[in-house]
Amino acid sequence: MNKANPTSPSELKTIGFTPFLYCSNQPLFHVCRDVPIADALAQASDLLFLAKSLTVDAAYAQDTHAWAAHYLTAMSKAVVDDVVKVLTRRSVGTKKKAAQPNNT
């Protein structure tokens, strides 16, 4: 198995390129690299569930949780974007490999 090009989606991991929450035009946080994408997507799903709950609370209460929901959605979006980068990079590599002539 080639670690640069995993053969199974279960072996794919985050690349850690995606920043979120900027301060003074610099990213304060990044998605961590080498997290299995299934775990990363499960975490993003949990963050989105919490954000959804907070937005429902905010819709009915004067003491809103809008900023908490904002930060949770920013984190989950960064995780999903990082996973998409992994999957896109993998599909581009697969297409390039398939386009190469067979040297047998």
Phi and psi restraints in degrees (value plus and minus 20) as a CYANA .aco file:
   2 ASN   PHI    -113.9   -73.9
   2 ASN   PSI      97.9   137.9
   3 LYS   PHI     -85.8   -45.8
   3 LYS   PSI     -46.5    -6.5
   4 ALA   PHI     -91.9   -51.9
   4 ALA   PSI     -45.5    -5.5
   5 ASN   PHI    -156.0  -116.0
   5 ASN   PSI      61.7   101.7
   6 PRO   PHI     -77.7   -37.7
   6 PRO   PSI     127.2   167.2
   7 THR   PHI    -107.8   -67.8
   7 THR   PSI     -41.2    -1.2
   8 SER   PHI    -141.1  -101.1
   8 SER   PSI     118.9   158.9
   9 PRO   PHI     -77.0   -37.0
   9 PRO   PSI     -47.5    -7.5
  10 SER   PHI     -89.0   -49.0
  10 SER   PSI     -34.8     5.2
  11 GLU   PHI    -113.7   -73.7
  11 GLU   PSI     -27.9    12.1
  12 LEU   PHI     -92.9   -52.9
  12 LEU   PSI     125.1   165.1
  13 LYS   PHI    -154.3  -114.3
  13 LYS   PSI     139.4   179.4
  14 THR   PHI     -82.9   -42.9
  14 THR   PSI     134.2   174.2
  15 ILE   PHI    -122.5   -82.5
  15 ILE   PSI     -34.7     5.3
  16 GLY   PHI      53.9    93.9
  16 GLY   PSI       4.5    44.5
  17 PHE   PHI    -110.3   -70.3
  17 PHE   PSI     -34.4     5.6
  18 THR   PHI    -112.7   -72.7
  18 THR   PSI      96.3   136.3
  19 PRO   PHI    -107.4   -67.4
  19 PRO   PSI     143.1   183.1
  20 PHE   PHI    -174.5  -134.5
  20 PHE   PSI     139.3   179.3
  21 LEU   PHI      36.8    76.8
  21 LEU   PSI      75.4   115.4
  22 TYR   PHI    -114.5   -74.5
  22 TYR   PSI     123.7   163.7
  23 CYS   PHI    -151.0  -111.0
  23 CYS   PSI     106.3   146.3
  24 SER   PHI      32.0    72.0
  24 SER   PSI      25.3    65.3
  25 ASN   PHI      41.8    81.8
  25 ASN   PSI       0.4    40.4
  26 GLN   PHI    -146.1  -106.1
  26 GLN   PSI     119.8   159.8
  27 PRO   PHI     -86.9   -46.9
  27 PRO   PSI     114.0   154.0
  28 LEU   PHI    -104.5   -64.5
  28 LEU   PSI     -54.6   -14.6
  29 PHE   PHI    -153.1  -113.1
  29 PHE   PSI     137.5   177.5
  30 HIS   PHI    -152.6  -112.6
  30 HIS   PSI     135.6   175.6
  31 VAL   PHI     -86.5   -46.5
  31 VAL   PSI     118.1   158.1
  32 CYS   PHI     -92.2   -52.2
  32 CYS   PSI     126.6   166.6
  33 ARG   PHI    -108.5   -68.5
  33 ARG   PSI     142.3   182.3
  34 ASP   PHI      49.1    89.1
  34 ASP   PSI       3.8    43.8
  35 VAL   PHI    -111.7   -71.7
  35 VAL   PSI     109.0   149.0
  36 PRO   PHI     -74.4   -34.4
  36 PRO   PSI     115.4   155.4
  37 ILE   PHI     -82.1   -42.1
  37 ILE   PSI     -50.6   -10.6
  38 ALA   PHI     -83.7   -43.7
  38 ALA   PSI     -61.2   -21.2
  39 ASP   PHI     -87.9   -47.9
  39 ASP   PSI     -60.6   -20.6
  40 ALA   PHI     -83.1   -43.1
  40 ALA   PSI     -63.6   -23.6
  41 LEU   PHI     -88.2   -48.2
  41 LEU   PSI     -55.2   -15.2
  42 ALA   PHI     -83.4   -43.4
  42 ALA   PSI     -60.8   -20.8
  43 GLN   PHI     -86.1   -46.1
  43 GLN   PSI     -62.0   -22.0
  44 ALA   PHI     -81.1   -41.1
  44 ALA   PSI     -59.6   -19.6
  45 SER   PHI     -82.6   -42.6
  45 SER   PSI     -62.1   -22.1
  46 ASP   PHI     -83.2   -43.2
  46 ASP   PSI     -63.0   -23.0
  47 LEU   PHI     -82.9   -42.9
  47 LEU   PSI     -61.5   -21.5
  48 LEU   PHI     -87.1   -47.1
  48 LEU   PSI     -55.6   -15.6
  49 PHE   PHI     -81.3   -41.3
  49 PHE   PSI     -65.8   -25.8
  50 LEU   PHI     -83.9   -43.9
  50 LEU   PSI     -62.5   -22.5
  51 ALA   PHI     -81.8   -41.8
  51 ALA   PSI     -61.3   -21.3
  52 LYS   PHI     -81.6   -41.6
  52 LYS   PSI     -64.1   -24.1
  53 SER   PHI     -82.1   -42.1
  53 SER   PSI     -61.5   -21.5
  54 LEU   PHI     -86.8   -46.8
  54 LEU   PSI     -57.0   -17.0
  55 THR   PHI     -90.0   -50.0
  55 THR   PSI     -52.9   -12.9
  56 VAL   PHI     -85.2   -45.2
  56 VAL   PSI     -65.2   -25.2
  57 ASP   PHI     -79.6   -39.6
  57 ASP   PSI     -63.2   -23.2
  58 ALA   PHI     -83.8   -43.8
  58 ALA   PSI     -53.1   -13.1
  59 ALA   PHI     -87.8   -47.8
  59 ALA   PSI     -45.9    -5.9
  60 TYR   PHI    -128.3   -88.3
  60 TYR   PSI     -27.4    12.6
  61 ALA   PHI    -143.1  -103.1
  61 ALA   PSI     130.7   170.7
  62 GLN   PHI     -98.2   -58.2
  62 GLN   PSI     -52.0   -12.0
  63 ASP   PHI    -102.9   -62.9
  63 ASP   PSI      68.4   108.4
  64 THR   PHI    -103.1   -63.1
  64 THR   PSI     140.6   180.6
  65 HIS   PHI    -132.5   -92.5
  65 HIS   PSI       9.4    49.4
  66 ALA   PHI     -81.5   -41.5
  66 ALA   PSI     -60.9   -20.9
  67 TRP   PHI     -87.8   -47.8
  67 TRP   PSI     -58.2   -18.2
  68 ALA   PHI     -81.7   -41.7
  68 ALA   PSI     -63.9   -23.9
  69 ALA   PHI     -83.2   -43.2
  69 ALA   PSI     -59.2   -19.2
  70 HIS   PHI     -79.4   -39.4
  70 HIS   PSI     -68.1   -28.1
  71 TYR   PHI     -86.8   -46.8
  71 TYR   PSI     -59.2   -19.2
  72 LEU   PHI     -84.9   -44.9
  72 LEU   PSI     -60.6   -20.6
  73 THR   PHI     -90.1   -50.1
  73 THR   PSI     -54.9   -14.9
  74 ALA   PHI     -83.7   -43.7
  74 ALA   PSI     -61.5   -21.5
  75 MET   PHI     -86.0   -46.0
  75 MET   PSI     -66.0   -26.0
  76 SER   PHI     -87.8   -47.8
  76 SER   PSI     -56.1   -16.1
  77 LYS   PHI     -82.7   -42.7
  77 LYS   PSI     -62.0   -22.0
  78 ALA   PHI     -82.3   -42.3
  78 ALA   PSI     -61.1   -21.1
  79 VAL   PHI     -82.9   -42.9
  79 VAL   PSI     -68.7   -28.7
  80 VAL   PHI     -82.0   -42.0
  80 VAL   PSI     -63.5   -23.5
  81 ASP   PHI     -80.7   -40.7
  81 ASP   PSI     -59.3   -19.3
  82 ASP   PHI     -85.8   -45.8
  82 ASP   PSI     -61.3   -21.3
  83 VAL   PHI     -84.7   -44.7
  83 VAL   PSI     -60.3   -20.3
  84 VAL   PHI     -81.1   -41.1
  84 VAL   PSI     -59.1   -19.1
  85 LYS   PHI     -81.4   -41.4
  85 LYS   PSI     -60.1   -20.1
  86 VAL   PHI     -84.1   -44.1
  86 VAL   PSI     -68.0   -28.0
  87 LEU   PHI     -86.6   -46.6
  87 LEU   PSI     -58.1   -18.1
  88 THR   PHI     -87.0   -47.0
  88 THR   PSI     -64.1   -24.1
  89 ARG   PHI     -81.0   -41.0
  89 ARG   PSI     -60.6   -20.6
  90 ARG   PHI     -86.3   -46.3
  90 ARG   PSI     -63.1   -23.1
  91 SER   PHI     -88.7   -48.7
  91 SER   PSI     -54.7   -14.7
  92 VAL   PHI     -85.8   -45.8
  92 VAL   PSI     -63.3   -23.3
  93 GLY   PHI     -82.5   -42.5
  93 GLY   PSI     -59.0   -19.0
  94 THR   PHI     -86.6   -46.6
  94 THR   PSI     -61.0   -21.0
  95 LYS   PHI     -85.2   -45.2
  95 LYS   PSI     -61.8   -21.8
  96 LYS   PHI     -83.3   -43.3
  96 LYS   PSI     -62.0   -22.0
  97 LYS   PHI     -84.8   -44.8
  97 LYS   PSI     -60.5   -20.5
  98 ALA   PHI     -88.3   -48.3
  98 ALA   PSI     -49.0    -9.0
  99 ALA   PHI     -99.1   -59.1
  99 ALA   PSI     -38.2     1.8
 100 GLN   PHI     -91.3   -51.3
 100 GLN   PSI     120.8   160.8
 101 PRO   PHI     -86.2   -46.2
 101 PRO   PSI     128.1   168.1
 102 ASN   PHI    -100.6   -60.6
 102 ASN   PSI     100.4   140.4
 103 ASN   PHI    -118.2   -78.2
 103 ASN   PSI      41.3    81.3
